[in-house]
């Protein structure tokens, strides 16, 4: 998966938690995306977006691989 800046889309209303992570230089990679899918709120406390965690490691890996194919 190519590395991608976090909270980079211009004009999108990111939560302060995601904006701070992106401003701090955090980037998406395969491992970080899988961790986010496992526990979004645990990774970014205070995140506005409601996203249920994906408990299955196989499902997280498959989704991250799918997303990476479109980078």
Buried (B, 14 or more C-beta within 10 A) or exposed (E): BEEBEBBEEEEEEBBEBBBBBBEEEBEBBBEBBBBBBBEBBEBBEEBEEEEEBBEEEEEBBEBBEEBBEEE
